[in-house]
Structures are given as C-alpha cells and as structure tokens.
Amino acid sequence: MSNARTHTFPVSVLSDFKEITKMRLAISVVFSSVAGYFLGAEVIDFVTVLLLSIGGYLMVGASNAYNQIIERDLDALMDRTKNRPLPAGRMSVTTAFAIASIFTILGLIVLYVINPKTAMFGAISIFLYVSIYTPLKTKTPLSVFVGAFPGAIPFMLGWVAATGDFSIEPGTLFMIQFFWQFPHFWAIGWWLYDDYKKGGFFMLPTGKRDKGTAVQVVLYTIWTVLVSLIPAFGVTGRLYLTPIAAGVILLLGLGMLYYAFRLFRIRTAQAAKRLMFASVSYITLLQIIYVLDKFLRQWI
C-alpha cells in the first residue's frame, strides 16, 4: 500500500504542476516564439533558442498560475475547470503563488539574458494577461480584445529575441496572431458557452450564440487570412513570403474560413468546436510554412 502511495505522489504532483502552468498551452506559446526567432535570426544560436524556450515557458506558466489563483472560485463552478488543483483542493493558494512568483522572476531574468527588449515584452505580456485581461473576463466581452495583446506577443517576441529590435517585421507577426485570436477564442466561447456561463464569463462579442457573433467570426477570419498574406507583397522588410508559400497559406485560410461560414450557417456548438481545431491547425501550419519558406529560399 505504501509503495502505491509512493508512486502516486510524484505523479500527482507532476500532473498538478502541468495543470497549474497549463503545459500544453505554454508549449504552443514557446513554439510560436521559436518560430518567430527562426524567422528573425540570420544565424541560429541554439543557446538563445533554449533560453527563449525556458523563459517563454516560465512567463506563460506564471501567467496561468496567477490566472488560476484569481479565478479559483469561478473555476469550481465550471465542469472543465473544477478539477484543477486549486478548486479541487490539491494545491494551496500559497503554493500556487510561490510557483507563479518564482516563474515570473526567473522568466524575466532568462529573457533579459537574451536582450532587454525581450524581457520588456515578456513583462508587458504577463501584466496585461493577469492584471487586465483576467479581471475583465467576467465584466465585458471586450476582454477578448484585451487578451489578444498578450496572446499576440509570442510570435513577435521570437523576432525581437533574434534581433534585439522591434520594427515592421515583428509588428506584422504580432498582427497575424492578434487577429487570429478573435475567431479562435470566439469559437471556444461558443463551444463552451454553457460552461462559461456558470462561471459568469463573457467571451462572445454580442454575449450570445447568435448571428451577430457568427458574422464577426467570419469577418475576423477573413481579416486574419488577409493579414497573413501581407509579407507576400514585399512590404514587410526581411519578412517575406514566396508566391508558393502564400498560395499554401491562402488554401489553409480558405479551409479555416469554410469552418467559420459553417458556424455562421448552422450555429451549433459542434461547428464552433471544429472551427476551434481548424484555427489551431491554421496558426501552427502558418508558422511552420513561414519558417520553411525562409530557409528554402536560403538553400535554393
């Protein structure tokens, strides 16, 4: 019996650690940052890639831990969050706060080692997410707009880590991920509408699963695709897309747009769930294509 407890304890602690830092989300953010770094770097420095990955994870993990401390009572009301470490009572607020604080300090130090601008944008991201976005989630649908700012920083952050500079290239990367978040989070808000309602969260632009929200989802999806293609026109400095890469991204965008129109047409939770998965596929594949396109141009 004691052996079973011995084996279960570290597994449970690891599971709670992954949950309090939202490991899968944090890894996806690190992926975006590394993609941005590969786009900005003239020579790949794998020490910087490692530091960016560690620092990025620490900052996202801290943001998520602070978020769960603030929302612990509301998380207890929703099916998808009631088993998180804090509402379930497996972790104390003190422990979660210690994790968040240590992660914040270490994350800023690691990002500062890369360059001061990277640390500055990391600090801005965590401040916006914890201090403004999180409290607004129960007050107004505009929380999605506010949350889009810290959410758009990672792709851009990688370029800043590579160059130490903020200019039109990282600004374009920021815009792509900024506009993408609206259809993505509105799809999640639509899909989980009933559960969010239990916690008093306002995620949809009209506050309801209606035609008005569906229209905005379609419009922001179109804008996301258009912004993603801007580098193909040679107006974004060193950030450039070949016609072939732009064509592939356009096809991916049309695929995402199909699911947005499908949500507009049938307005069901299942349609919103499919749009959510389509949006994740779109941004992930877009980042891979941008990076591949850059290196293929260099090698050919």
WOURJO-V496871 format. One line per field, one symbol per residue. phi: phi as a letter, one per 40 degrees, with the letter a starting at -180 (. if undefined). A space follows every 50 residues. Layout:
BEGIN
phi = ???
END
This chain:
BEGIN
phi = .cccccccdccccccccccccfdcccccccdccccccdccccbcbcccdc ccccccccccccdccddcccbdccdccbccbcccdcccgcbccccccccc ccccccccccccccadcccccccccccccccbcdccdcbaccdccccccc cccddcccccccbgbbaccccccccdcccccccccccccccbdccdcccg cbbcdcgbcbccccccdccccdcdcccccdcccgbbfccbbcdccccccc cccccccdcccccccbfbcccccccdcccccccccdcccdcccccccccc
END
